[in-house]
Amino acid sequence: MNSKPLIQLRREIDAIDRAIIQLWAKRVDIARAIGMRKRVAMLPLKDEQRERRVVARAVLLGGNLRLPLSKVRALMNIIIATSRRAQKQ
């Protein structure tokens, strides 16, 4: 059992949450840049094959980390949907 005080554990969770949101924002910024390049190259914005690979890779990693796979899938679908919307901007 972890012997750290509750407040310290909560601070660690807060820091992790900040990092998650910052990384998600960075992903969205990159998705916007990808969207611009796809428009210039006249490529479709949606790449279902790529999206399936991204989700599969996340599910594999989540399984290795003993995370609930349905939640990993759901989270990645939200992240991908957000990125897809950003590509349209």
Protein Blocks (a to p, Z undefined) as FASTA:
>chain_A
ZZbdfklmmmmmmmmmmmmmmmmmmmmmmmmmmmmmmmmnopafbdfklmmmmmmmmmmm
mmmnopafklmmmmmmmmmmmmmmmmmZZ
